[in-house]
């Protein structure tokens, strides 16, 4: 059956297979998990990682990332605590700021001794190591007008924070993004805009709200709110580890993905990232000027 195909043996780049990347991401996740446990930070599997935990008890066979969610307060605490208490020798916690843009709406925990150069960041002087994605989950207001405002702020945050055309989000959103970024070109002005919208969209406390929502992932997810209680967690097997998952994972996944237990069509079973190169054994720094930040 096509479901049993050995997707893990598919080469992503430079002889490195999907399974090779998955194993390295598991190492990064274990570091993240230990840090969260030591510092009482809440998190749970999200996106394709959650589907993988439920459907495969591990990675979706063709997936090349790990997605975890955190309540906004824990997400910000992670960002504050990591520089003082994290393993900064082997891993870097990445997040766009006034000086650096990683072209991601979320944070990433990256292995600094590896290389995973994404096409969208090939011209950026940032950490290009293999990483996992860490995303905030925010509170959602009860009122309709307030919810619409939160969606607006999230869209504006996404456009001016990522500063690239969105992947897999439809032609209309891609055209609108190109138009807006074409009007506002100054990096400092873009930074001020996305910081303003980030503050506005995240002002609803996760623990004090009746509803919760993911605001930095897909455009579709912006239109779904979920009872906050569904994000209490239980553990599920994931590649031999215990992965926290929401107790209400079934309702959440069906809202966002539909029949998530059904395999997608064969042509849709592809790795997420468009990469320039991958190296599991050498730091991205070795390739500065040859594979990224290449002078034209």
Backbone as JSON, one array per atom type, in Angstrom:
{
  "sequence": "XXXXXXXXXXXXXXXXXXXXXXXXXXXXXXXXXXXXXXXXXXXXXXXXXXXXXXXXXXXXXXXXXXXXXXXXXXXXXXXXXXXXXXXXXXXXXXXXXXXXXXXXXXXXXXXXXXXXXXXXXXXXXXXXXXXXXXXXXXXXXXXXXXXXXXXXXXXXXXXXXXXXXXXXXXXXXXXXXXXXXXXXXXXXXXXXXXXXXXXXXXXXXXXXXXXXXXXXXXXXXXXXXXXXXXXXXXXXXXXXXXXXXXXXXXXXXXXXXXXXXXXXXXXXXXXXXXXXXXXXXXXXXXXXXXXXXXXX",
  "N": [[0.85, -1.2, 0.0], [0.39, 2.33, -0.62], [0.49, 3.86, 1.66], [2.41, 2.63, 3.19], [4.84, 3.22, 2.15], [8.35, 3.92, 2.19], [8.93, 6.73, 3.24], [10.76, 7.99, 4.82], [13.28, 7.48, 3.8], [13.63, 9.15, 1.72], [15.61, 11.53, 0.1], [16.33, 14.74, 1.23], [18.2, 16.79, 0.81], [21.61, 16.98, -0.25], [22.31, 14.31, 0.32], [21.1, 13.8, 2.74], [18.47, 12.35, 4.5], [14.86, 12.4, 5.02], [14.29, 11.0, 7.38], [16.73, 11.19, 8.71], [16.79, 13.93, 9.36], [14.53, 14.07, 10.98], [15.38, 12.54, 13.2], [17.4, 14.17, 14.24], [15.88, 16.39, 14.92], [14.37, 15.31, 16.97], [16.31, 15.12, 18.97], [16.69, 17.84, 19.49], [14.15, 18.48, 20.4], [14.07, 16.98, 22.76], [15.88, 18.39, 24.34], [14.49, 20.82, 24.55], [12.18, 19.89, 25.87], [13.22, 18.96, 28.33], [14.11, 21.4, 29.38], [11.71, 22.82, 29.65], [10.37, 21.25, 31.55], [12.07, 21.54, 33.75], [11.67, 24.19, 34.31], [9.01, 24.56, 34.72], [7.27, 25.06, 32.51], [4.56, 25.15, 30.28], [3.51, 23.14, 27.5], [2.53, 21.72, 24.31], [1.99, 19.26, 21.72], [1.55, 20.37, 18.36], [-0.1, 21.12, 15.18], [1.23, 19.32, 12.42], [2.78, 17.66, 13.99], [1.13, 16.96, 16.1], [-0.87, 15.57, 14.69], [0.77, 13.5, 13.79], [1.44, 12.27, 16.23], [-1.03, 11.24, 17.04], [-1.94, 9.71, 14.81], [0.27, 8.23, 13.91], [1.85, 7.7, 16.05], [4.22, 8.98, 16.2], [6.44, 10.78, 14.03], [4.71, 12.16, 11.18], [5.28, 10.3, 8.33], [6.5, 11.66, 6.12], [7.11, 14.14, 7.07], [9.04, 17.02, 7.96], [9.48, 18.56, 10.23], [9.05, 19.71, 13.66], [6.39, 20.77, 15.59], [5.44, 22.72, 18.31], [3.15, 24.0, 20.72], [2.67, 26.7, 23.04], [1.13, 28.23, 25.89], [0.72, 31.78, 25.77], [1.94, 33.19, 27.96], [3.8, 31.33, 28.98], [5.34, 30.96, 26.73], [6.55, 33.51, 26.46], [7.98, 33.53, 28.83], [9.77, 31.43, 28.34], [11.34, 32.66, 26.38], [12.53, 34.67, 27.9], [13.91, 33.23, 29.88], [15.68, 31.46, 28.59], [18.23, 32.64, 27.64], [19.67, 32.89, 30.06], [19.53, 30.38, 31.33], [19.49, 28.3, 29.5], [20.91, 25.79, 27.23], [23.13, 27.23, 25.67], [25.39, 26.74, 24.25], [25.07, 24.64, 22.49], [22.57, 25.05, 21.37], [20.34, 27.49, 19.95], [17.94, 29.94, 20.69], [15.67, 31.3, 18.6], [14.23, 34.32, 17.4], [12.43, 36.81, 15.71], [13.43, 40.23, 15.81], [14.12, 43.72, 16.47], [16.53, 44.03, 15.13], [17.11, 41.67, 13.74], [15.66, 39.44, 11.39], [13.98, 36.45, 11.11], [12.17, 35.52, 9.37], [9.95, 34.09, 10.21], [6.91, 33.63, 12.0], [6.95, 32.63, 14.52], [8.89, 31.3, 17.33], [12.06, 29.6, 17.18], [13.93, 26.74, 18.13], [17.16, 26.0, 17.65], [19.76, 23.82, 16.49], [22.99, 24.67, 16.71], [25.19, 23.51, 15.62], [24.68, 22.3, 13.24], [23.42, 22.36, 9.83], [20.82, 23.86, 8.03], [19.55, 25.29, 5.6], [17.08, 27.4, 4.68], [15.3, 28.35, 1.76], [13.88, 30.78, 1.88], [15.32, 32.3, 3.67], [17.87, 32.61, 2.8], [19.42, 34.83, 2.3], [19.91, 36.0, 4.71], [21.74, 36.86, 7.66], [21.69, 34.84, 9.88], [21.09, 32.25, 12.38], [21.32, 29.18, 10.87], [20.68, 26.57, 11.57], [19.37, 23.18, 12.03], [16.07, 23.03, 13.27], [13.33, 23.25, 15.69], [9.88, 24.25, 15.72], [8.31, 26.68, 17.74], [5.36, 27.8, 19.01], [3.06, 30.37, 20.02], [0.0, 30.16, 21.95], [-2.89, 31.95, 22.22], [-5.22, 33.81, 24.36], [-8.69, 34.29, 23.53], [-11.1, 36.75, 22.78], [-14.54, 37.12, 23.93], [-16.5, 38.64, 22.56], [-17.81, 39.39, 19.27], [-16.89, 41.6, 17.67], [-14.48, 42.22, 18.93], [-13.12, 39.85, 18.45], [-12.9, 39.91, 15.67], [-11.24, 42.09, 15.45], [-8.94, 41.08, 16.64], [-8.23, 39.13, 14.78], [-7.62, 40.78, 12.6], [-5.36, 42.2, 13.62], [-3.64, 40.03, 13.87], [-3.26, 39.2, 11.21], [-1.96, 41.46, 10.13], [0.29, 41.49, 11.77], [1.47, 39.05, 10.95], [2.11, 39.56, 8.22], [3.94, 41.77, 8.31], [5.84, 40.87, 10.07], [6.88, 38.39, 9.09], [7.57, 39.09, 6.47], [7.72, 38.07, 3.86], [6.42, 36.35, 0.98], [3.58, 34.32, 1.57], [3.61, 30.74, 2.0], [1.67, 28.16, 0.56], [-0.86, 29.3, 1.14], [-2.73, 30.29, -0.54], [-3.57, 32.16, -3.55], [-4.77, 34.7, -3.37], [-4.19, 35.75, -0.79], [-1.45, 35.79, -1.04], [-1.07, 37.7, -3.07], [-2.14, 39.96, -1.82], [-0.35, 40.24, 0.3], [2.04, 40.81, -1.06], [1.38, 43.28, -2.14], [1.0, 44.92, 0.14], [3.54, 44.81, 1.39], [4.97, 45.96, -0.6], [4.28, 48.6, -0.41], [5.14, 49.43, 2.13], [8.36, 49.55, 2.76], [10.57, 50.07, 4.34], [12.67, 48.64, 6.76], [12.73, 49.28, 9.56], [10.34, 50.63, 9.92], [8.56, 48.6, 9.27], [9.13, 46.86, 11.39], [8.18, 48.35, 13.63], [5.48, 48.39, 13.02], [4.72, 45.64, 13.1], [5.29, 45.03, 15.77], [3.49, 46.62, 17.13], [1.03, 45.47, 16.31], [1.39, 42.86, 17.24], [1.36, 43.24, 20.02], [-1.27, 44.11, 20.35], [-2.83, 41.92, 19.43], [-2.23, 39.92, 21.23], [-3.16, 40.54, 23.73], [-5.1, 39.29, 25.21], [-5.35, 37.28, 27.89], [-4.35, 33.93, 28.1], [-5.0, 32.12, 30.24], [-7.03, 33.44, 31.55], [-9.11, 33.62, 29.82], [-12.15, 32.48, 28.22], [-11.96, 31.26, 25.82], [-9.57, 30.03, 23.39], [-6.94, 30.52, 20.97], [-4.96, 29.96, 18.01], [-2.69, 32.14, 16.61], [-0.56, 32.57, 14.93], [-0.05, 30.76, 12.95], [-1.53, 29.18, 10.42], [-3.58, 30.91, 7.97], [-6.19, 30.02, 7.87], [-6.6, 28.98, 10.44], [-7.08, 31.21, 11.99], [-9.76, 31.73, 12.1], [-10.99, 30.04, 13.82], [-11.98, 29.4, 17.07], [-11.37, 27.95, 20.27], [-12.63, 26.12, 23.07], [-10.99, 26.88, 26.05], [-10.38, 24.92, 27.94], [-9.92, 22.59, 26.55], [-7.26, 22.42, 26.13], [-5.9, 21.48, 28.28], [-3.55, 18.97, 29.15], [-2.56, 15.61, 28.18], [-0.5, 12.67, 28.05], [1.05, 11.18, 25.16], [2.35, 8.56, 23.13], [5.26, 9.2, 21.24], [7.5, 8.54, 18.94], [8.8, 6.89, 20.8], [9.02, 8.58, 22.93], [7.33, 10.52, 25.51], [4.84, 12.56, 24.65], [3.24, 15.6, 25.33], [-0.18, 16.17, 24.67], [-3.17, 17.93, 23.66], [-6.13, 17.43, 25.63], [-8.46, 17.7, 24.28], [-7.89, 17.04, 21.62], [-9.06, 15.78, 19.36], [-11.4, 17.21, 18.54], [-10.18, 19.69, 18.06], [-8.33, 19.09, 15.97], [-10.05, 18.18, 13.95], [-11.51, 20.5, 13.37], [-9.54, 22.18, 12.3], [-8.19, 20.62, 10.34], [-9.99, 18.83, 9.21], [-10.83, 15.51, 8.27], [-8.5, 14.19, 9.8], [-7.38, 11.71, 10.19], [-7.31, 10.46, 7.81], [-5.18, 9.67, 5.14], [-3.41, 12.05, 3.15], [-3.54, 12.82, -0.41], [-1.22, 11.16, -2.61], [0.53, 12.97, -3.99], [0.61, 15.07, -2.27], [2.09, 14.36, -0.15], [4.68, 15.48, 0.99], [7.82, 16.92, 2.03], [7.96, 19.77, 4.19], [9.69, 22.03, 4.02], [11.53, 24.16, 1.81], [14.63, 23.74, 0.87], [18.03, 24.95, 0.72], [20.41, 23.67, 1.38], [21.48, 20.88, 3.45], [23.23, 19.84, 6.34], [24.19, 17.59, 8.64], [26.35, 17.43, 10.33], [28.09, 19.57, 10.4], [28.5, 23.0, 11.28], [26.35, 25.64, 10.26], [27.82, 27.94, 9.96], [30.09, 27.4, 8.56], [29.35, 27.64, 5.94], [28.87, 30.21, 5.29], [28.72, 32.77, 3.0], [29.09, 31.06, 0.9], [26.94, 29.27, 0.68], [24.89, 30.63, 1.89], [24.17, 34.13, 2.29], [25.49, 34.85, -0.05], [27.56, 36.61, -2.16], [26.52, 38.61, -4.84]],
  "CA": [[0.0, 0.0, 0.0], [1.17, 3.56, -0.7], [0.69, 4.37, 3.01], [3.55, 1.98, 3.79], [6.05, 3.63, 1.44], [9.41, 4.36, 3.08], [9.18, 8.15, 3.0], [11.93, 8.42, 5.58], [14.52, 7.3, 3.03], [13.7, 10.17, 0.67], [16.68, 12.51, 0.34], [15.92, 16.14, 1.17], [19.29, 17.56, 0.2], [22.99, 16.63, 0.09], [22.38, 12.96, 0.85], [20.42, 13.73, 4.03], [17.1, 11.89, 4.31], [13.85, 12.92, 5.93], [14.44, 10.36, 8.68], [17.91, 11.78, 9.35], [16.38, 15.22, 9.91], [13.61, 13.78, 12.08], [16.14, 12.1, 14.36], [18.08, 15.34, 14.81], [14.86, 17.22, 15.56], [14.03, 14.67, 18.24], [17.33, 15.54, 19.93], [16.39, 19.23, 19.87], [12.93, 18.46, 21.19], [14.39, 16.47, 24.09], [16.47, 19.52, 25.06], [13.37, 21.72, 24.83], [11.3, 19.26, 26.85], [13.9, 19.0, 29.62], [14.13, 22.79, 29.86], [10.35, 23.16, 30.07], [10.09, 20.54, 32.8], [12.88, 22.13, 34.81], [11.21, 25.55, 34.59], [7.54, 24.55, 34.85], [6.67, 25.69, 31.33], [3.57, 24.28, 29.63], [3.61, 23.02, 26.05], [1.89, 20.53, 23.76], [2.21, 19.06, 20.28], [0.61, 21.08, 17.49], [0.03, 20.94, 13.75], [1.55, 18.0, 11.92], [3.33, 16.85, 15.07], [-0.02, 16.4, 16.82], [-1.43, 14.52, 13.82], [1.69, 12.38, 13.82], [1.33, 11.58, 17.52], [-2.3, 10.52, 17.09], [-2.11, 8.78, 13.7], [1.44, 7.39, 13.66], [2.62, 7.58, 17.29], [5.53, 9.54, 15.89], [6.37, 11.72, 12.91], [4.13, 11.84, 9.88], [6.49, 9.76, 7.68], [7.15, 12.58, 5.18], [7.22, 15.45, 7.7], [10.41, 17.42, 8.28], [9.55, 19.54, 11.31], [8.31, 19.48, 14.9], [5.64, 21.95, 16.01], [4.88, 22.69, 19.66], [2.46, 25.2, 21.17], [2.77, 27.09, 24.44], [0.36, 29.41, 26.25], [1.54, 32.96, 25.54], [2.75, 33.54, 29.14], [4.91, 30.39, 29.03], [6.13, 31.28, 25.54], [7.37, 34.68, 26.77], [8.92, 33.12, 29.89], [10.84, 30.68, 27.67], [12.21, 33.64, 25.72], [13.27, 35.39, 28.94], [14.76, 32.34, 30.67], [16.67, 30.7, 27.82], [19.59, 33.19, 27.61], [20.34, 32.69, 31.34], [19.51, 29.01, 31.84], [19.47, 27.32, 28.42], [22.16, 25.27, 26.7], [23.43, 28.15, 24.58], [26.55, 26.25, 23.51], [24.63, 23.74, 21.42], [21.28, 25.44, 20.81], [20.0, 28.91, 19.94], [16.52, 30.26, 20.61], [15.6, 32.34, 17.57], [12.99, 35.08, 17.3], [12.64, 38.09, 15.03], [13.43, 41.42, 16.66], [14.37, 44.97, 15.75], [17.76, 43.95, 14.34], [17.21, 40.42, 12.99], [14.38, 38.86, 10.98], [14.15, 35.06, 10.72], [11.09, 35.23, 8.41], [9.01, 33.17, 10.84], [6.08, 34.32, 12.99], [7.12, 31.98, 15.8], [10.27, 31.1, 17.74], [12.66, 28.32, 16.82], [15.1, 26.29, 18.87], [18.01, 25.47, 16.58], [21.05, 23.2, 16.76], [23.95, 25.57, 16.05], [26.26, 22.71, 15.03], [24.15, 21.69, 12.03], [23.06, 23.31, 8.77], [19.53, 23.64, 7.37], [19.36, 26.62, 5.02], [15.83, 27.57, 3.97], [15.36, 29.28, 0.63], [13.35, 32.1, 2.21], [16.24, 33.04, 4.53], [19.22, 32.39, 2.29], [20.16, 36.1, 2.29], [19.93, 36.53, 6.06], [22.86, 36.47, 8.51], [21.05, 34.29, 11.07], [21.4, 30.85, 12.62], [20.7, 28.31, 9.87], [20.74, 25.2, 12.03], [18.12, 22.43, 12.11], [15.33, 23.61, 14.39], [11.92, 22.94, 15.9], [9.06, 25.46, 15.79], [7.63, 26.9, 19.01], [4.33, 28.79, 18.68], [2.21, 30.75, 21.14], [-1.45, 30.04, 21.9], [-3.39, 33.13, 22.93], [-6.62, 33.9, 24.71], [-9.55, 34.85, 22.48], [-12.21, 37.46, 23.43], [-15.89, 36.58, 23.73], [-17.29, 39.44, 21.63], [-17.52, 39.24, 17.84], [-16.07, 42.71, 17.16], [-13.14, 42.06, 19.48], [-12.49, 38.72, 17.75], [-12.53, 40.38, 14.33], [-10.07, 42.95, 15.63], [-7.79, 40.22, 16.9], [-7.86, 38.54, 13.49], [-6.97, 41.86, 11.82], [-4.02, 42.42, 14.16], [-2.83, 38.86, 13.57], [-2.89, 39.25, 9.79], [-0.96, 42.52, 9.97], [1.51, 41.0, 12.41], [2.07, 38.03, 10.1], [2.67, 40.16, 7.01], [5.09, 42.63, 8.56], [6.85, 40.12, 10.8], [7.53, 37.41, 8.21], [8.15, 39.88, 5.37], [7.89, 37.26, 2.65], [5.14, 35.87, 0.49], [3.22, 33.09, 2.3], [3.57, 29.45, 1.31], [0.5, 27.29, 0.72], [-1.97, 30.03, 1.75], [-3.64, 30.77, -1.57], [-3.09, 33.25, -4.41], [-5.31, 35.98, -2.93], [-3.39, 36.22, 0.34], [-0.11, 36.05, -1.55], [-1.12, 38.97, -3.79], [-2.35, 41.03, -0.84], [0.9, 40.4, 1.04], [2.99, 41.49, -1.95], [0.95, 44.67, -2.27], [1.26, 45.65, 1.39], [4.98, 44.92, 1.59], [5.47, 46.88, -1.61], [4.0, 49.97, 0.06], [5.99, 49.7, 3.3], [9.6, 48.86, 2.46], [11.6, 50.35, 5.34], [12.7, 47.59, 7.79], [12.39, 49.8, 10.88], [8.91, 50.91, 9.94], [7.91, 47.29, 9.33], [9.28, 46.36, 12.75], [7.27, 49.08, 14.51], [4.11, 47.98, 12.7], [4.4, 44.3, 13.6], [5.3, 45.04, 17.23], [2.21, 47.2, 17.54], [-0.03, 44.49, 16.1], [1.64, 41.74, 18.13], [0.89, 43.63, 21.35], [-2.74, 44.18, 20.33], [-3.47, 40.61, 19.23], [-1.9, 39.01, 22.32], [-3.5, 41.14, 25.02], [-6.09, 38.48, 25.91], [-4.62, 36.27, 28.62], [-4.78, 32.56, 27.85], [-5.58, 31.48, 31.41], [-8.2, 34.19, 32.02], [-10.1, 33.65, 28.75], [-12.98, 31.29, 28.01], [-11.61, 30.69, 24.53], [-8.17, 30.11, 23.01], [-6.77, 30.54, 19.52], [-3.61, 30.07, 17.45], [-2.7, 33.36, 15.82], [0.66, 32.76, 14.15], [0.19, 29.61, 12.07], [-2.17, 29.31, 9.1], [-4.67, 31.89, 7.85], [-7.44, 29.33, 8.18], [-6.75, 28.79, 11.88], [-7.51, 32.46, 12.62], [-11.21, 31.81, 12.16], [-11.48, 29.02, 14.74], [-11.65, 29.53, 18.48], [-11.54, 26.67, 20.94], [-12.74, 26.21, 24.53], [-9.64, 26.81, 26.61], [-10.2, 23.69, 28.69], [-9.47, 21.5, 25.69], [-5.8, 22.42, 26.04], [-5.24, 20.7, 29.31], [-2.8, 17.98, 28.38], [-2.28, 14.23, 28.56], [0.68, 12.22, 27.31], [0.86, 10.2, 24.1], [3.63, 8.08, 22.6], [5.79, 9.85, 20.03], [8.86, 8.07, 18.66], [9.37, 6.35, 22.02], [8.96, 9.6, 23.98], [6.01, 10.9, 25.96], [4.56, 13.89, 24.12], [1.98, 16.17, 25.79], [-1.15, 16.53, 23.64], [-4.39, 18.45, 24.28], [-7.16, 16.42, 25.89], [-9.47, 17.88, 23.24], [-7.19, 17.05, 20.33], [-9.89, 15.33, 18.24], [-12.2, 18.34, 18.07], [-9.27, 20.7, 17.53], [-7.78, 18.67, 14.68], [-11.13, 18.13, 12.95], [-11.83, 21.87, 12.97], [-8.47, 22.77, 11.49], [-7.72, 19.78, 9.24], [-11.0, 17.91, 8.71], [-10.6, 14.12, 8.61], [-7.05, 14.13, 9.94], [-6.92, 10.32, 10.2], [-7.2, 10.03, 6.42], [-3.94, 10.06, 4.5], [-3.59, 12.92, 1.99], [-3.17, 12.25, -1.71], [0.21, 10.87, -2.74], [1.3, 14.14, -4.41], [0.65, 16.02, -1.16], [2.96, 13.81, 0.9], [6.0, 16.06, 0.72], [8.43, 17.68, 3.12], [7.44, 21.14, 4.29], [10.64, 23.09, 3.75], [12.28, 24.27, 0.56], [15.96, 23.99, 1.43], [19.21, 25.13, -0.13], [21.29, 22.55, 1.71], [21.41, 20.32, 4.8], [24.44, 19.16, 6.81], [23.94, 17.19, 10.03], [27.59, 17.29, 11.1], [28.87, 20.8, 10.38], [27.73, 24.2, 11.56], [26.0, 26.53, 9.14], [28.82, 29.01, 9.84], [31.07, 26.98, 7.54], [28.84, 27.9, 4.59], [28.61, 31.64, 5.11], [29.36, 33.32, 1.81], [29.07, 30.09, -0.2], [25.59, 28.73, 0.55], [24.01, 31.73, 2.28], [24.87, 35.42, 2.19], [26.38, 34.75, -1.21], [27.67, 37.88, -2.88], [26.1, 38.56, -6.24]],
  "C": [[0.88, 1.24, 0.0], [1.43, 4.14, 0.68], [1.95, 3.81, 3.65], [4.86, 2.33, 3.1], [7.08, 4.17, 2.44], [9.77, 5.82, 2.77], [10.44, 8.62, 3.7], [13.23, 8.33, 4.82], [14.66, 8.33, 1.91], [14.75, 11.21, 1.04], [16.13, 13.92, 0.19], [16.96, 16.96, 0.42], [20.63, 16.96, 0.64], [23.11, 15.27, 0.78], [21.68, 12.76, 2.18], [18.95, 13.37, 3.81], [16.15, 12.56, 5.3], [14.02, 12.31, 7.32], [15.65, 10.88, 9.43], [17.55, 13.08, 10.05], [15.44, 15.01, 11.1], [14.37, 13.39, 13.35], [16.87, 13.26, 15.03], [17.07, 16.25, 15.51], [14.39, 16.62, 16.87], [15.04, 15.04, 19.32], [17.05, 16.95, 20.42], [15.16, 19.27, 20.76], [13.21, 17.97, 22.61], [15.03, 17.57, 24.95], [15.38, 20.5, 25.47], [12.49, 21.16, 25.95], [11.93, 19.28, 28.24], [13.88, 20.4, 30.21], [12.74, 23.2, 30.37], [9.99, 22.48, 31.39], [10.83, 21.15, 33.97], [12.34, 23.5, 35.24], [9.69, 25.69, 34.62], [6.84, 25.32, 33.72], [5.74, 24.68, 30.64], [3.77, 24.28, 28.12], [2.84, 21.79, 25.62], [2.15, 20.44, 22.26], [1.15, 19.8, 19.48], [0.82, 20.7, 16.04], [0.28, 19.5, 13.35], [2.14, 17.09, 12.98], [2.21, 16.21, 15.87], [-0.7, 15.31, 15.98], [-0.54, 13.29, 13.85], [1.58, 11.58, 15.11], [0.07, 10.72, 17.56], [-2.35, 9.4, 16.04], [-0.96, 7.79, 13.56], [2.23, 7.07, 14.93], [4.06, 8.02, 17.08], [5.37, 10.54, 14.76], [5.39, 11.24, 11.84], [5.33, 11.44, 9.01], [7.21, 10.73, 6.76], [7.37, 13.96, 5.78], [8.65, 15.75, 8.08], [10.45, 18.55, 9.3], [8.83, 19.02, 12.54], [7.68, 20.8, 15.3], [5.15, 21.75, 17.44], [4.24, 24.04, 19.96], [2.73, 25.43, 22.64], [1.77, 28.21, 24.71], [1.27, 30.64, 26.17], [2.44, 33.29, 26.74], [3.96, 32.62, 29.26], [5.88, 30.63, 27.88], [7.08, 32.45, 25.83], [8.38, 34.36, 27.88], [10.07, 32.31, 29.31], [11.84, 31.64, 27.05], [13.08, 34.4, 26.72], [14.29, 34.49, 29.64], [15.9, 31.71, 29.88], [18.06, 31.32, 27.84], [20.36, 32.96, 28.9], [20.5, 31.22, 31.7], [19.58, 27.92, 30.77], [20.86, 26.86, 28.02], [22.53, 26.08, 25.45], [24.65, 27.74, 23.77], [26.12, 25.43, 22.3], [23.37, 24.22, 20.7], [21.06, 26.95, 20.92], [18.49, 29.06, 19.84], [16.37, 31.48, 19.73], [14.23, 33.0, 17.55], [13.28, 36.41, 16.62], [12.58, 39.24, 16.02], [13.76, 42.64, 15.82], [15.55, 44.87, 14.79], [17.81, 42.76, 13.4], [15.82, 39.93, 12.62], [14.63, 37.44, 10.47], [13.07, 34.6, 9.74], [10.17, 34.12, 8.9], [8.19, 33.94, 11.87], [6.28, 33.77, 14.39], [8.58, 32.01, 16.23], [10.74, 29.75, 17.24], [13.8, 28.01, 17.78], [15.95, 25.51, 17.9], [19.31, 24.89, 17.12], [22.11, 23.98, 15.99], [25.08, 24.8, 15.38], [25.81, 21.92, 13.81], [23.84, 22.79, 11.02], [21.74, 22.89, 8.14], [19.11, 24.99, 6.81], [18.07, 26.63, 4.2], [15.98, 28.59, 2.86], [14.92, 30.67, 1.03], [14.3, 32.93, 3.07], [17.69, 32.99, 4.04], [20.06, 33.67, 2.28], [20.25, 36.74, 3.67], [21.12, 35.99, 6.85], [22.3, 36.03, 9.87], [21.54, 32.87, 11.3], [20.62, 29.98, 11.64], [20.82, 26.84, 10.28], [19.39, 24.51, 11.96], [17.38, 22.86, 13.37], [13.95, 22.98, 14.54], [11.17, 24.26, 16.04], [8.29, 25.51, 17.1], [6.67, 28.06, 18.81], [3.47, 29.12, 19.89], [0.73, 30.44, 20.88], [-2.0, 31.16, 22.78], [-4.83, 32.96, 23.39], [-7.39, 34.57, 23.59], [-10.75, 35.52, 23.16], [-13.56, 36.83, 23.1], [-16.64, 37.32, 22.62], [-16.85, 39.33, 20.19], [-16.6, 40.34, 17.33], [-14.63, 42.6, 17.67], [-12.4, 40.92, 18.79], [-12.06, 39.13, 16.35], [-11.3, 41.28, 14.41], [-8.81, 42.13, 15.87], [-7.3, 39.55, 15.61], [-7.11, 39.56, 12.64], [-5.53, 42.08, 12.31], [-3.11, 41.24, 13.84], [-2.37, 38.85, 12.12], [-1.79, 40.28, 9.55], [0.38, 42.11, 10.61], [2.23, 40.0, 11.49], [2.76, 38.62, 8.88], [3.97, 40.9, 7.3], [6.19, 41.95, 9.38], [7.6, 39.18, 9.87], [8.21, 38.08, 7.03], [8.55, 39.04, 4.16], [6.52, 36.76, 2.21], [4.82, 34.52, 1.12], [3.21, 31.86, 1.41], [2.25, 28.76, 1.59], [-0.7, 27.99, 1.36], [-2.92, 30.63, 0.72], [-3.12, 32.0, -2.3], [-3.55, 34.61, -3.92], [-4.47, 36.56, -1.8], [-1.98, 36.56, -0.12], [-0.05, 37.4, -2.27], [-1.28, 40.14, -2.82], [-1.07, 41.31, -0.05], [1.92, 41.16, 0.2], [2.66, 42.97, -2.08], [1.31, 45.48, -1.03], [2.76, 45.84, 1.61], [5.61, 45.86, 0.55], [5.27, 48.34, -1.22], [4.92, 50.36, 1.2], [7.28, 48.89, 3.14], [10.68, 49.03, 3.53], [11.56, 49.32, 6.47], [12.29, 48.09, 9.18], [10.91, 50.13, 10.99], [8.12, 49.61, 10.01], [7.97, 46.73, 10.74], [8.3, 47.04, 13.7], [5.82, 48.67, 14.28], [3.82, 46.61, 13.31], [4.45, 44.22, 15.11], [3.99, 45.6, 17.78], [1.08, 46.18, 17.43], [0.15, 43.25, 16.98], [1.1, 42.03, 19.54], [-0.63, 43.62, 21.4], [-3.38, 42.8, 20.25], [-3.28, 39.69, 20.43], [-2.31, 39.55, 23.69], [-4.53, 40.34, 25.82], [-5.37, 37.29, 26.56], [-5.21, 34.88, 28.41], [-5.54, 31.98, 29.04], [-6.85, 32.18, 31.91], [-9.33, 34.19, 31.0], [-10.92, 32.36, 28.7], [-12.56, 30.53, 26.76], [-10.12, 30.87, 24.26], [-8.05, 29.99, 21.49], [-5.29, 30.58, 19.15], [-3.62, 31.21, 16.43], [-1.5, 33.5, 14.89], [0.95, 31.59, 13.21], [-0.44, 29.85, 10.71], [-3.28, 30.36, 9.13], [-6.0, 31.27, 8.24], [-7.67, 29.23, 9.68], [-7.25, 30.04, 12.59], [-9.01, 32.5, 12.85], [-11.83, 30.74, 13.06], [-11.03, 29.36, 16.15], [-12.03, 28.22, 19.17], [-11.74, 26.9, 22.43], [-11.38, 25.97, 25.17], [-9.37, 25.49, 27.33], [-9.73, 22.52, 27.85], [-7.96, 21.41, 25.6], [-5.12, 22.08, 27.35], [-4.6, 19.52, 28.59], [-2.8, 16.59, 29.02], [-1.09, 13.79, 27.72], [0.31, 11.15, 26.29], [2.23, 9.8, 23.57], [4.0, 8.81, 21.31], [7.24, 9.43, 19.88], [9.55, 7.56, 19.94], [9.42, 7.33, 23.17], [7.52, 9.78, 24.42], [5.77, 12.35, 25.57], [3.25, 14.42, 24.7], [1.09, 16.55, 24.59], [-2.39, 17.09, 24.32], [-5.41, 17.35, 24.52], [-8.27, 16.52, 24.85], [-8.91, 17.86, 21.84], [-8.09, 16.68, 19.16], [-10.71, 16.48, 17.68], [-11.32, 19.4, 17.44], [-8.78, 20.32, 16.13], [-8.86, 18.62, 13.6], [-11.53, 19.53, 12.49], [-10.79, 22.43, 12.0], [-8.16, 21.97, 10.24], [-8.79, 18.87, 8.64], [-10.71, 16.49, 9.18], [-9.09, 13.87, 8.67], [-6.51, 12.7, 9.97], [-6.78, 9.76, 8.78], [-5.89, 10.53, 5.83], [-4.24, 11.02, 3.34], [-3.22, 12.2, 0.7], [-1.65, 12.13, -1.82], [1.02, 12.12, -3.07], [1.43, 15.19, -3.3], [1.57, 15.55, -0.03], [4.4, 14.24, 0.64], [6.51, 16.78, 1.96], [8.0, 19.14, 3.04], [8.4, 22.19, 3.74], [11.28, 22.99, 2.37], [13.7, 24.68, 0.95], [17.03, 24.16, 0.36], [20.19, 23.99, 0.1], [21.08, 22.12, 3.15], [22.73, 19.64, 5.12], [24.23, 18.86, 8.29], [25.17, 17.29, 10.92], [28.44, 18.56, 11.15], [27.97, 22.01, 10.57], [27.49, 25.01, 10.29], [27.06, 27.59, 8.92], [29.86, 28.69, 8.77], [30.65, 27.44, 6.15], [28.48, 29.35, 4.35], [29.41, 32.16, 3.92], [29.4, 32.36, 0.63], [27.67, 29.51, -0.43], [24.52, 29.71, 1.03], [24.84, 33.0, 2.38], [25.9, 35.4, 1.07], [26.39, 36.09, -1.94], [27.33, 37.71, -4.33], [26.94, 39.49, -7.08]]
}
